[in-house]
Amino acid sequence: MEAYRNLSDNSGVELYEIGVDYIVVKFKNSNYAYHYTYRKPGVHDVEEMKNLAEAGRGLCSYINQNVRNNFERREKL
């Protein structure tokens, strides 16, 4: 996983991993990785999350406002 740049300096996102049809996000103070896929929450949300992750800004806000717990699965780290 790659460190989230956190350009706004107040994000809850710590790490992320981007694949062809998914993004995995690890939040600070969490022992879980959350898998968001084209299946759930869907292509539009996953592609937007990928763009925000690469930009280093807005990913946590987007998740909180748009997808919340609509993830494919959660993996204990």
mmCIF file of the N, C-alpha and C atoms, coordinates in Angstrom:
data_MODEL
# 
_entry.id   MODEL 
# 
loop_
_atom_site.group_PDB 
_atom_site.id 
_atom_site.type_symbol 
_atom_site.label_atom_id 
_atom_site.label_alt_id 
_atom_site.label_comp_id 
_atom_site.label_asym_id 
_atom_site.label_entity_id 
_atom_site.label_seq_id 
_atom_site.pdbx_PDB_ins_code 
_atom_site.Cartn_x 
_atom_site.Cartn_y 
_atom_site.Cartn_z 
_atom_site.occupancy 
_atom_site.B_iso_or_equiv 
_atom_site.pdbx_formal_charge 
_atom_site.auth_seq_id 
_atom_site.auth_comp_id 
_atom_site.auth_asym_id 
_atom_site.auth_atom_id 
_atom_site.pdbx_PDB_model_num 
ATOM 1   N N  . MET A 1 1  ? 0.841   -1.175 0.000   1.00 0.00 ? 1  MET A N  1 
ATOM 2   C CA . MET A 1 1  ? 0.000   0.000  0.000   1.00 0.00 ? 1  MET A CA 1 
ATOM 3   C C  . MET A 1 1  ? 0.886   1.239  0.000   1.00 0.00 ? 1  MET A C  1 
ATOM 4   N N  . GLU A 1 2  ? 0.334   2.307  -0.491  1.00 0.00 ? 2  GLU A N  1 
ATOM 5   C CA . GLU A 1 2  ? 1.055   3.564  -0.650  1.00 0.00 ? 2  GLU A CA 1 
ATOM 6   C C  . GLU A 1 2  ? 0.551   4.582  0.372   1.00 0.00 ? 2  GLU A C  1 
ATOM 7   N N  . ALA A 1 3  ? 1.458   5.397  0.891   1.00 0.00 ? 3  ALA A N  1 
ATOM 8   C CA . ALA A 1 3  ? 1.070   6.433  1.849   1.00 0.00 ? 3  ALA A CA 1 
ATOM 9   C C  . ALA A 1 3  ? 0.231   7.504  1.151   1.00 0.00 ? 3  ALA A C  1 
ATOM 10  N N  . TYR A 1 4  ? -0.859  7.885  1.801   1.00 0.00 ? 4  TYR A N  1 
ATOM 11  C CA . TYR A 1 4  ? -1.710  8.960  1.291   1.00 0.00 ? 4  TYR A CA 1 
ATOM 12  C C  . TYR A 1 4  ? -1.010  10.280 1.585   1.00 0.00 ? 4  TYR A C  1 
ATOM 13  N N  . ARG A 1 5  ? -0.900  11.148 0.585   1.00 0.00 ? 5  ARG A N  1 
ATOM 14  C CA . ARG A 1 5  ? -0.140  12.393 0.739   1.00 0.00 ? 5  ARG A CA 1 
ATOM 15  C C  . ARG A 1 5  ? -0.780  13.379 1.705   1.00 0.00 ? 5  ARG A C  1 
ATOM 16  N N  . ASN A 1 6  ? -2.103  13.362 1.842   1.00 0.00 ? 6  ASN A N  1 
ATOM 17  C CA . ASN A 1 6  ? -2.797  14.180 2.830   1.00 0.00 ? 6  ASN A CA 1 
ATOM 18  C C  . ASN A 1 6  ? -2.420  15.659 2.739   1.00 0.00 ? 6  ASN A C  1 
ATOM 19  N N  . LEU A 1 7  ? -2.589  16.251 1.586   1.00 0.00 ? 7  LEU A N  1 
ATOM 20  C CA . LEU A 1 7  ? -2.208  17.641 1.371   1.00 0.00 ? 7  LEU A CA 1 
ATOM 21  C C  . LEU A 1 7  ? -3.018  18.621 2.213   1.00 0.00 ? 7  LEU A C  1 
ATOM 22  N N  . SER A 1 8  ? -4.210  18.236 2.625   1.00 0.00 ? 8  SER A N  1 
ATOM 23  C CA . SER A 1 8  ? -5.012  19.115 3.482   1.00 0.00 ? 8  SER A CA 1 
ATOM 24  C C  . SER A 1 8  ? -4.604  18.975 4.950   1.00 0.00 ? 8  SER A C  1 
ATOM 25  N N  . ASP A 1 9  ? -3.774  17.990 5.256   1.00 0.00 ? 9  ASP A N  1 
ATOM 26  C CA . ASP A 1 9  ? -3.216  17.759 6.584   1.00 0.00 ? 9  ASP A CA 1 
ATOM 27  C C  . ASP A 1 9  ? -4.252  17.442 7.661   1.00 0.00 ? 9  ASP A C  1 
ATOM 28  N N  . ASN A 1 10 ? -5.428  16.971 7.260   1.00 0.00 ? 10 ASN A N  1 
ATOM 29  C CA . ASN A 1 10 ? -6.432  16.615 8.269   1.00 0.00 ? 10 ASN A CA 1 
ATOM 30  C C  . ASN A 1 10 ? -7.242  15.384 7.864   1.00 0.00 ? 10 ASN A C  1 
ATOM 31  N N  . SER A 1 11 ? -6.681  14.555 7.010   1.00 0.00 ? 11 SER A N  1 
ATOM 32  C CA . SER A 1 11 ? -7.404  13.386 6.512   1.00 0.00 ? 11 SER A CA 1 
ATOM 33  C C  . SER A 1 11 ? -7.311  12.215 7.474   1.00 0.00 ? 11 SER A C  1 
ATOM 34  N N  . GLY A 1 12 ? -8.346  11.400 7.484   1.00 0.00 ? 12 GLY A N  1 
ATOM 35  C CA . GLY A 1 12 ? -8.338  10.163 8.246   1.00 0.00 ? 12 GLY A CA 1 
ATOM 36  C C  . GLY A 1 12 ? -7.739  9.004  7.470   1.00 0.00 ? 12 GLY A C  1 
ATOM 37  N N  . VAL A 1 13 ? -7.399  9.229  6.192   1.00 0.00 ? 13 VAL A N  1 
ATOM 38  C CA . VAL A 1 13 ? -6.814  8.176  5.352   1.00 0.00 ? 13 VAL A CA 1 
ATOM 39  C C  . VAL A 1 13 ? -5.309  8.111  5.598   1.00 0.00 ? 13 VAL A C  1 
ATOM 40  N N  . GLU A 1 14 ? -4.796  6.910  5.769   1.00 0.00 ? 14 GLU A N  1 
ATOM 41  C CA . GLU A 1 14 ? -3.366  6.706  5.979   1.00 0.00 ? 14 GLU A CA 1 
ATOM 42  C C  . GLU A 1 14 ? -2.686  6.081  4.763   1.00 0.00 ? 14 GLU A C  1 
ATOM 43  N N  . LEU A 1 15 ? -3.270  5.002  4.220   1.00 0.00 ? 15 LEU A N  1 
ATOM 44  C CA . LEU A 1 15 ? -2.687  4.259  3.106   1.00 0.00 ? 15 LEU A CA 1 
ATOM 45  C C  . LEU A 1 15 ? -3.762  3.920  2.089   1.00 0.00 ? 15 LEU A C  1 
ATOM 46  N N  . TYR A 1 16 ? -3.325  3.668  0.854   1.00 0.00 ? 16 TYR A N  1 
ATOM 47  C CA . TYR A 1 16 ? -4.265  3.220  -0.174  1.00 0.00 ? 16 TYR A CA 1 
ATOM 48  C C  . TYR A 1 16 ? -3.534  2.370  -1.198  1.00 0.00 ? 16 TYR A C  1 
ATOM 49  N N  . GLU A 1 17 ? -4.314  1.579  -1.923  1.00 0.00 ? 17 GLU A N  1 
ATOM 50  C CA . GLU A 1 17 ? -3.795  0.757  -3.020  1.00 0.00 ? 17 GLU A CA 1 
ATOM 51  C C  . GLU A 1 17 ? -4.812  0.811  -4.148  1.00 0.00 ? 17 GLU A C  1 
ATOM 52  N N  . ILE A 1 18 ? -4.327  1.087  -5.346  1.00 0.00 ? 18 ILE A N  1 
ATOM 53  C CA . ILE A 1 18 ? -5.197  1.195  -6.517  1.00 0.00 ? 18 ILE A CA 1 
ATOM 54  C C  . ILE A 1 18 ? -4.959  0.014  -7.444  1.00 0.00 ? 18 ILE A C  1 
ATOM 55  N N  . GLY A 1 19 ? -6.048  -0.588 -7.899  1.00 0.00 ? 19 GLY A N  1 
ATOM 56  C CA . GLY A 1 19 ? -6.013  -1.641 -8.899  1.00 0.00 ? 19 GLY A CA 1 
ATOM 57  C C  . GLY A 1 19 ? -6.906  -1.255 -10.063 1.00 0.00 ? 19 GLY A C  1 
ATOM 58  N N  . VAL A 1 20 ? -7.001  -2.099 -11.042 1.00 0.00 ? 20 VAL A N  1 
ATOM 59  C CA . VAL A 1 20 ? -7.796  -1.807 -12.237 1.00 0.00 ? 20 VAL A CA 1 
ATOM 60  C C  . VAL A 1 20 ? -9.241  -1.502 -11.882 1.00 0.00 ? 20 VAL A C  1 
ATOM 61  N N  . ASP A 1 21 ? -9.847  -2.308 -11.022 1.00 0.00 ? 21 ASP A N  1 
ATOM 62  C CA . ASP A 1 21 ? -11.273 -2.144 -10.719 1.00 0.00 ? 21 ASP A CA 1 
ATOM 63  C C  . ASP A 1 21 ? -11.550 -1.992 -9.226  1.00 0.00 ? 21 ASP A C  1 
ATOM 64  N N  . TYR A 1 22 ? -10.564 -1.484 -8.493  1.00 0.00 ? 22 TYR A N  1 
ATOM 65  C CA . TYR A 1 22 ? -10.753 -1.330 -7.048  1.00 0.00 ? 22 TYR A CA 1 
ATOM 66  C C  . TYR A 1 22 ? -9.818  -0.284 -6.457  1.00 0.00 ? 22 TYR A C  1 
ATOM 67  N N  . ILE A 1 23 ? -10.132 0.102  -5.235  1.00 0.00 ? 23 ILE A N  1 
ATOM 68  C CA . ILE A 1 23 ? -9.219  0.855  -4.386  1.00 0.00 ? 23 ILE A CA 1 
ATOM 69  C C  . ILE A 1 23 ? -9.373  0.300  -2.977  1.00 0.00 ? 23 ILE A C  1 
ATOM 70  N N  . VAL A 1 24 ? -8.254  0.118  -2.306  1.00 0.00 ? 24 VAL A N  1 
ATOM 71  C CA . VAL A 1 24 ? -8.244  -0.332 -0.916  1.00 0.00 ? 24 VAL A CA 1 
ATOM 72  C C  . VAL A 1 24 ? -7.767  0.852  -0.082  1.00 0.00 ? 24 VAL A C  1 
ATOM 73  N N  . VAL A 1 25 ? -8.462  1.114  1.015   1.00 0.00 ? 25 VAL A N  1 
ATOM 74  C CA . VAL A 1 25 ? -8.134  2.259  1.860   1.00 0.00 ? 25 VAL A CA 1 
ATOM 75  C C  . VAL A 1 25 ? -7.944  1.788  3.294   1.00 0.00 ? 25 VAL A C  1 
ATOM 76  N N  . LYS A 1 26 ? -6.852  2.261  3.911   1.00 0.00 ? 26 LYS A N  1 
ATOM 77  C CA . LYS A 1 26 ? -6.617  2.025  5.335   1.00 0.00 ? 26 LYS A CA 1 
ATOM 78  C C  . LYS A 1 26 ? -6.687  3.376  6.026   1.00 0.00 ? 26 LYS A C  1 
ATOM 79  N N  . PHE A 1 27 ? -7.525  3.452  7.032   1.00 0.00 ? 27 PHE A N  1 
ATOM 80  C CA . PHE A 1 27 ? -7.699  4.690  7.778   1.00 0.00 ? 27 PHE A CA 1 
ATOM 81  C C  . PHE A 1 27 ? -6.784  4.708  8.995   1.00 0.00 ? 27 PHE A C  1 
ATOM 82  N N  . LYS A 1 28 ? -6.408  5.908  9.426   1.00 0.00 ? 28 LYS A N  1 
ATOM 83  C CA . LYS A 1 28 ? -5.633  6.058  10.651  1.00 0.00 ? 28 LYS A CA 1 
ATOM 84  C C  . LYS A 1 28 ? -6.447  5.486  11.807  1.00 0.00 ? 28 LYS A C  1 
ATOM 85  N N  . ASN A 1 29 ? -5.774  4.974  12.800  1.00 0.00 ? 29 ASN A N  1 
ATOM 86  C CA . ASN A 1 29 ? -6.427  4.420  13.997  1.00 0.00 ? 29 ASN A CA 1 
ATOM 87  C C  . ASN A 1 29 ? -7.373  3.273  13.675  1.00 0.00 ? 29 ASN A C  1 
ATOM 88  N N  . SER A 1 30 ? -7.109  2.550  12.605  1.00 0.00 ? 30 SER A N  1 
ATOM 89  C CA . SER A 1 30 ? -7.927  1.398  12.239  1.00 0.00 ? 30 SER A CA 1 
ATOM 90  C C  . SER A 1 30 ? -7.015  0.217  11.927  1.00 0.00 ? 30 SER A C  1 
ATOM 91  N N  . ASN A 1 31 ? -7.458  -0.957 12.274  1.00 0.00 ? 31 ASN A N  1 
ATOM 92  C CA . ASN A 1 31 ? -6.714  -2.180 11.969  1.00 0.00 ? 31 ASN A CA 1 
ATOM 93  C C  . ASN A 1 31 ? -7.305  -2.916 10.782  1.00 0.00 ? 31 ASN A C  1 
ATOM 94  N N  . TYR A 1 32 ? -8.068  -2.198 9.966   1.00 0.00 ? 32 TYR A N  1 
ATOM 95  C CA . TYR A 1 32 ? -8.735  -2.799 8.821   1.00 0.00 ? 32 TYR A CA 1 
ATOM 96  C C  . TYR A 1 32 ? -8.389  -2.060 7.534   1.00 0.00 ? 32 TYR A C  1 
ATOM 97  N N  . ALA A 1 33 ? -8.381  -2.818 6.440   1.00 0.00 ? 33 ALA A N  1 
ATOM 98  C CA . ALA A 1 33 ? -8.296  -2.245 5.095   1.00 0.00 ? 33 ALA A CA 1 
ATOM 99  C C  . ALA A 1 33 ? -9.667  -2.429 4.461   1.00 0.00 ? 33 ALA A C  1 
ATOM 100 N N  . TYR A 1 34 ? -10.184 -1.381 3.865   1.00 0.00 ? 34 TYR A N  1 
ATOM 101 C CA . TYR A 1 34 ? -11.522 -1.399 3.268   1.00 0.00 ? 34 TYR A CA 1 
ATOM 102 C C  . TYR A 1 34 ? -11.395 -1.474 1.756   1.00 0.00 ? 34 TYR A C  1 
ATOM 103 N N  . HIS A 1 35 ? -12.042 -2.464 1.156   1.00 0.00 ? 35 HIS A N  1 
ATOM 104 C CA . HIS A 1 35 ? -11.974 -2.712 -0.280  1.00 0.00 ? 35 HIS A CA 1 
ATOM 105 C C  . HIS A 1 35 ? -13.228 -2.150 -0.950  1.00 0.00 ? 35 HIS A C  1 
ATOM 106 N N  . TYR A 1 36 ? -13.027 -1.172 -1.822  1.00 0.00 ? 36 TYR A N  1 
ATOM 107 C CA . TYR A 1 36 ? -14.111 -0.574 -2.604  1.00 0.00 ? 36 TYR A CA 1 
ATOM 108 C C  . TYR A 1 36 ? -13.890 -1.008 -4.051  1.00 0.00 ? 36 TYR A C  1 
ATOM 109 N N  . THR A 1 37 ? -14.908 -1.587 -4.673  1.00 0.00 ? 37 THR A N  1 
ATOM 110 C CA . THR A 1 37 ? -14.739 -2.180 -5.999  1.00 0.00 ? 37 THR A CA 1 
ATOM 111 C C  . THR A 1 37 ? -15.784 -1.663 -6.985  1.00 0.00 ? 37 THR A C  1 
ATOM 112 N N  . TYR A 1 38 ? -15.589 -2.012 -8.241  1.00 0.00 ? 38 TYR A N  1 
ATOM 113 C CA . TYR A 1 38 ? -16.580 -1.667 -9.261  1.00 0.00 ? 38 TYR A CA 1 
ATOM 114 C C  . TYR A 1 38 ? -17.941 -2.270 -8.922  1.00 0.00 ? 38 TYR A C  1 
ATOM 115 N N  . ARG A 1 39 ? -17.936 -3.389 -8.225  1.00 0.00 ? 39 ARG A N  1 
ATOM 116 C CA . ARG A 1 39 ? -19.196 -4.024 -7.843  1.00 0.00 ? 39 ARG A CA 1 
ATOM 117 C C  . ARG A 1 39 ? -19.880 -3.270 -6.709  1.00 0.00 ? 39 ARG A C  1 
ATOM 118 N N  . LYS A 1 40 ? -19.084 -2.832 -5.748  1.00 0.00 ? 40 LYS A N  1 
ATOM 119 C CA . LYS A 1 40 ? -19.636 -2.115 -4.601  1.00 0.00 ? 40 LYS A CA 1 
ATOM 120 C C  . LYS A 1 40 ? -18.586 -1.169 -4.061  1.00 0.00 ? 40 LYS A C  1 
ATOM 121 N N  . PRO A 1 41 ? -18.744 0.101  -4.172  1.00 0.00 ? 41 PRO A N  1 
ATOM 122 C CA . PRO A 1 41 ? -19.944 0.895  -4.403  1.00 0.00 ? 41 PRO A CA 1 
ATOM 123 C C  . PRO A 1 41 ? -20.251 1.187  -5.867  1.00 0.00 ? 41 PRO A C  1 
ATOM 124 N N  . GLY A 1 42 ? -19.332 0.818  -6.789  1.00 0.00 ? 42 GLY A N  1 
ATOM 125 C CA . GLY A 1 42 ? -19.596 1.033  -8.205  1.00 0.00 ? 42 GLY A CA 1 
ATOM 126 C C  . GLY A 1 42 ? -18.470 1.766  -8.910  1.00 0.00 ? 42 GLY A C  1 
ATOM 127 N N  . VAL A 1 43 ? -18.518 1.731  -10.230 1.00 0.00 ? 43 VAL A N  1 
ATOM 128 C CA . VAL A 1 43 ? -17.464 2.290  -11.080 1.00 0.00 ? 43 VAL A CA 1 
ATOM 129 C C  . VAL A 1 43 ? -17.258 3.777  -10.814 1.00 0.00 ? 43 VAL A C  1 
ATOM 130 N N  . HIS A 1 44 ? -18.324 4.554  -10.829 1.00 0.00 ? 44 HIS A N  1 
ATOM 131 C CA . HIS A 1 44 ? -18.197 6.009  -10.665 1.00 0.00 ? 44 HIS A CA 1 
ATOM 132 C C  . HIS A 1 44 ? -17.486 6.359  -9.356  1.00 0.00 ? 44 HIS A C  1 
ATOM 133 N N  . ASP A 1 45 ? -17.947 5.787  -8.255  1.00 0.00 ? 45 ASP A N  1 
ATOM 134 C CA . ASP A 1 45 ? -17.346 6.107  -6.957  1.00 0.00 ? 45 ASP A CA 1 
ATOM 135 C C  . ASP A 1 45 ? -15.898 5.646  -6.874  1.00 0.00 ? 45 ASP A C  1 
ATOM 136 N N  . VAL A 1 46 ? -15.605 4.459  -7.350  1.00 0.00 ? 46 VAL A N  1 
ATOM 137 C CA . VAL A 1 46 ? -14.235 3.946  -7.281  1.00 0.00 ? 46 VAL A CA 1 
ATOM 138 C C  . VAL A 1 46 ? -13.294 4.795  -8.126  1.00 0.00 ? 46 VAL A C  1 
ATOM 139 N N  . GLU A 1 47 ? -13.703 5.170  -9.318  1.00 0.00 ? 47 GLU A N  1 
ATOM 140 C CA . GLU A 1 47 ? -12.840 6.002  -10.161 1.00 0.00 ? 47 GLU A CA 1 
ATOM 141 C C  . GLU A 1 47 ? -12.603 7.376  -9.530  1.00 0.00 ? 47 GLU A C  1 
ATOM 142 N N  . GLU A 1 48 ? -13.625 7.948  -8.914  1.00 0.00 ? 48 GLU A N  1 
ATOM 143 C CA . GLU A 1 48 ? -13.455 9.233  -8.227  1.00 0.00 ? 48 GLU A CA 1 
ATOM 144 C C  . GLU A 1 48 ? -12.519 9.080  -7.038  1.00 0.00 ? 48 GLU A C  1 
ATOM 145 N N  . MET A 1 49 ? -12.660 8.002  -6.305  1.00 0.00 ? 49 MET A N  1 
ATOM 146 C CA . MET A 1 49 ? -11.779 7.750  -5.164  1.00 0.00 ? 49 MET A CA 1 
ATOM 147 C C  . MET A 1 49 ? -10.328 7.556  -5.611  1.00 0.00 ? 49 MET A C  1 
ATOM 148 N N  . LYS A 1 50 ? -10.120 6.883  -6.725  1.00 0.00 ? 50 LYS A N  1 
ATOM 149 C CA . LYS A 1 50 ? -8.764  6.714  -7.267  1.00 0.00 ? 50 LYS A CA 1 
ATOM 150 C C  . LYS A 1 50 ? -8.153  8.072  -7.601  1.00 0.00 ? 50 LYS A C  1 
ATOM 151 N N  . ASN A 1 51 ? -8.922  8.923  -8.262  1.00 0.00 ? 51 ASN A N  1 
ATOM 152 C CA . ASN A 1 51 ? -8.433  10.257 -8.626  1.00 0.00 ? 51 ASN A CA 1 
ATOM 153 C C  . ASN A 1 51 ? -8.068  11.066 -7.387  1.00 0.00 ? 51 ASN A C  1 
ATOM 154 N N  . LEU A 1 52 ? -8.918  11.028 -6.380  1.00 0.00 ? 52 LEU A N  1 
ATOM 155 C CA . LEU A 1 52 ? -8.662  11.775 -5.151  1.00 0.00 ? 52 LEU A CA 1 
ATOM 156 C C  . LEU A 1 52 ? -7.455  11.213 -4.410  1.00 0.00 ? 52 LEU A C  1 
ATOM 157 N N  . ALA A 1 53 ? -7.302  9.900  -4.395  1.00 0.00 ? 53 ALA A N  1 
ATOM 158 C CA . ALA A 1 53 ? -6.146  9.285  -3.734  1.00 0.00 ? 53 ALA A CA 1 
ATOM 159 C C  . ALA A 1 53 ? -4.852  9.734  -4.397  1.00 0.00 ? 53 ALA A C  1 
ATOM 160 N N  . GLU A 1 54 ? -4.819  9.719  -5.706  1.00 0.00 ? 54 GLU A N  1 
ATOM 161 C CA . GLU A 1 54 ? -3.615  10.133 -6.423  1.00 0.00 ? 54 GLU A CA 1 
ATOM 162 C C  . GLU A 1 54 ? -3.342  11.621 -6.255  1.00 0.00 ? 54 GLU A C  1 
ATOM 163 N N  . ALA A 1 55 ? -4.393  12.417 -6.122  1.00 0.00 ? 55 ALA A N  1 
ATOM 164 C CA . ALA A 1 55 ? -4.239  13.857 -5.915  1.00 0.00 ? 55 ALA A CA 1 
ATOM 165 C C  . ALA A 1 55 ? -3.785  14.169 -4.490  1.00 0.00 ? 55 ALA A C  1 
ATOM 166 N N  . GLY A 1 56 ? -4.059  13.261 -3.548  1.00 0.00 ? 56 GLY A N  1 
ATOM 167 C CA . GLY A 1 56 ? -3.654  13.478 -2.168  1.00 0.00 ? 56 GLY A CA 1 
ATOM 168 C C  . GLY A 1 56 ? -4.558  14.407 -1.389  1.00 0.00 ? 56 GLY A C  1 
ATOM 169 N N  . ARG A 1 57 ? -5.762  14.631 -1.882  1.00 0.00 ? 57 ARG A N  1 
ATOM 170 C CA . ARG A 1 57 ? -6.685  15.551 -1.217  1.00 0.00 ? 57 ARG A CA 1 
ATOM 171 C C  . ARG A 1 57 ? -8.131  15.143 -1.486  1.00 0.00 ? 57 ARG A C  1 
ATOM 172 N N  . GLY A 1 58 ? -8.945  15.106 -0.430  1.00 0.00 ? 58 GLY A N  1 
ATOM 173 C CA . GLY A 1 58 ? -10.379 14.925 -0.585  1.00 0.00 ? 58 GLY A CA 1 
ATOM 174 C C  . GLY A 1 58 ? -10.907 13.509 -0.473  1.00 0.00 ? 58 GLY A C  1 
ATOM 175 N N  . LEU A 1 59 ? -10.043 12.524 -0.328  1.00 0.00 ? 59 LEU A N  1 
ATOM 176 C CA . LEU A 1 59 ? -10.500 11.132 -0.327  1.00 0.00 ? 59 LEU A CA 1 
ATOM 177 C C  . LEU A 1 59 ? -11.367 10.808 0.891   1.00 0.00 ? 59 LEU A C  1 
ATOM 178 N N  . CYS A 1 60 ? -10.926 11.174 2.070   1.00 0.00 ? 60 CYS A N  1 
ATOM 179 C CA . CYS A 1 60 ? -11.694 10.859 3.276   1.00 0.00 ? 60 CYS A CA 1 
ATOM 180 C C  . CYS A 1 60 ? -13.054 11.559 3.251   1.00 0.00 ? 60 CYS A C  1 
ATOM 181 N N  . SER A 1 61 ? -13.075 12.811 2.838   1.00 0.00 ? 61 SER A N  1 
ATOM 182 C CA . SER A 1 61 ? -14.343 13.551 2.745   1.00 0.00 ? 61 SER A CA 1 
ATOM 183 C C  . SER A 1 61 ? -15.283 12.889 1.752   1.00 0.00 ? 61 SER A C  1 
ATOM 184 N N  . TYR A 1 62 ? -14.748 12.469 0.612   1.00 0.00 ? 62 TYR A N  1 
ATOM 185 C CA . TYR A 1 62 ? -15.583 11.809 -0.392  1.00 0.00 ? 62 TYR A CA 1 
ATOM 186 C C  . TYR A 1 62 ? -16.177 10.516 0.164   1.00 0.00 ? 62 TYR A C  1 
ATOM 187 N N  . ILE A 1 63 ? -15.351 9.728  0.826   1.00 0.00 ? 63 ILE A N  1 
ATOM 188 C CA . ILE A 1 63 ? -15.844 8.476  1.406   1.00 0.00 ? 63 ILE A CA 1 
ATOM 189 C C  . ILE A 1 63 ? -16.939 8.772  2.427   1.00 0.00 ? 63 ILE A C  1 
ATOM 190 N N  . ASN A 1 64 ? -16.696 9.715  3.318   1.00 0.00 ? 64 ASN A N  1 
ATOM 191 C CA . ASN A 1 64 ? -17.685 10.042 4.355   1.00 0.00 ? 64 ASN A CA 1 
ATOM 192 C C  . ASN A 1 64 ? -18.994 10.557 3.773   1.00 0.00 ? 64 ASN A C  1 
ATOM 193 N N  . GLN A 1 65 ? -18.926 11.327 2.711   1.00 0.00 ? 65 GLN A N  1 
ATOM 194 C CA . GLN A 1 65 ? -20.120 11.951 2.147   1.00 0.00 ? 65 GLN A CA 1 
ATOM 195 C C  . GLN A 1 65 ? -20.842 11.083 1.124   1.00 0.00 ? 65 GLN A C  1 
ATOM 196 N N  . ASN A 1 66 ? -20.143 10.140 0.494   1.00 0.00 ? 66 ASN A N  1 
ATOM 197 C CA . ASN A 1 66 ? -20.738 9.422  -0.634  1.00 0.00 ? 66 ASN A CA 1 
ATOM 198 C C  . ASN A 1 66 ? -20.835 7.904  -0.498  1.00 0.00 ? 66 ASN A C  1 
ATOM 199 N N  . VAL A 1 67 ? -19.878 7.277  0.145   1.00 0.00 ? 67 VAL A N  1 
ATOM 200 C CA . VAL A 1 67 ? -19.911 5.811  0.178   1.00 0.00 ? 67 VAL A CA 1 
ATOM 201 C C  . VAL A 1 67 ? -20.012 5.215  1.578   1.00 0.00 ? 67 VAL A C  1 
ATOM 202 N N  . ARG A 1 68 ? -19.522 5.908  2.571   1.00 0.00 ? 68 ARG A N  1 
ATOM 203 C CA . ARG A 1 68 ? -19.553 5.449  3.970   1.00 0.00 ? 68 ARG A CA 1 
ATOM 204 C C  . ARG A 1 68 ? -19.228 3.960  4.095   1.00 0.00 ? 68 ARG A C  1 
ATOM 205 N N  . ASN A 1 69 ? -20.208 3.173  4.478   1.00 0.00 ? 69 ASN A N  1 
ATOM 206 C CA . ASN A 1 69 ? -19.998 1.739  4.704   1.00 0.00 ? 69 ASN A CA 1 
ATOM 207 C C  . ASN A 1 69 ? -20.341 0.879  3.494   1.00 0.00 ? 69 ASN A C  1 
ATOM 208 N N  . ASN A 1 70 ? -20.444 1.476  2.343   1.00 0.00 ? 70 ASN A N  1 
ATOM 209 C CA . ASN A 1 70 ? -20.787 0.741  1.124   1.00 0.00 ? 70 ASN A CA 1 
ATOM 210 C C  . ASN A 1 70 ? -19.514 0.173  0.474   1.00 0.00 ? 70 ASN A C  1 
ATOM 211 N N  . PHE A 1 71 ? -18.784 -0.635 1.225   1.00 0.00 ? 71 PHE A N  1 
ATOM 212 C CA . PHE A 1 71 ? -17.562 -1.255 0.720   1.00 0.00 ? 71 PHE A CA 1 
ATOM 213 C C  . PHE A 1 71 ? -17.828 -2.718 0.396   1.00 0.00 ? 71 PHE A C  1 
ATOM 214 N N  . GLU A 1 72 ? -16.978 -3.282 -0.460  1.00 0.00 ? 72 GLU A N  1 
ATOM 215 C CA . GLU A 1 72 ? -17.100 -4.698 -0.843  1.00 0.00 ? 72 GLU A CA 1 
ATOM 216 C C  . GLU A 1 72 ? -16.776 -5.616 0.338   1.00 0.00 ? 72 GLU A C  1 
ATOM 217 N N  . ARG A 1 73 ? -15.660 -5.308 0.996   1.00 0.00 ? 73 ARG A N  1 
ATOM 218 C CA . ARG A 1 73 ? -15.283 -6.106 2.161   1.00 0.00 ? 73 ARG A CA 1 
ATOM 219 C C  . ARG A 1 73 ? -14.268 -5.342 3.001   1.00 0.00 ? 73 ARG A C  1 
ATOM 220 N N  . ARG A 1 74 ? -14.077 -5.833 4.202   1.00 0.00 ? 74 ARG A N  1 
ATOM 221 C CA . ARG A 1 74 ? -13.126 -5.242 5.138   1.00 0.00 ? 74 ARG A CA 1 
ATOM 222 C C  . ARG A 1 74 ? -12.177 -6.350 5.565   1.00 0.00 ? 74 ARG A C  1 
ATOM 223 N N  . GLU A 1 75 ? -10.895 -6.036 5.568   1.00 0.00 ? 75 GLU A N  1 
ATOM 224 C CA . GLU A 1 75 ? -9.865  -7.041 5.854   1.00 0.00 ? 75 GLU A CA 1 
ATOM 225 C C  . GLU A 1 75 ? -9.071  -6.645 7.094   1.00 0.00 ? 75 GLU A C  1 
ATOM 226 N N  . LYS A 1 76 ? -8.993  -7.540 8.063   1.00 0.00 ? 76 LYS A N  1 
ATOM 227 C CA . LYS A 1 76 ? -8.210  -7.292 9.281   1.00 0.00 ? 76 LYS A CA 1 
ATOM 228 C C  . LYS A 1 76 ? -6.728  -7.312 8.929   1.00 0.00 ? 76 LYS A C  1 
ATOM 229 N N  . LEU A 1 77 ? -6.003  -6.314 9.387   1.00 0.00 ? 77 LEU A N  1 
ATOM 230 C CA . LEU A 1 77 ? -4.562  -6.230 9.108   1.00 0.00 ? 77 LEU A CA 1 
ATOM 231 C C  . LEU A 1 77 ? -3.748  -6.753 10.277  1.00 0.00 ? 77 LEU A C  1 
# 
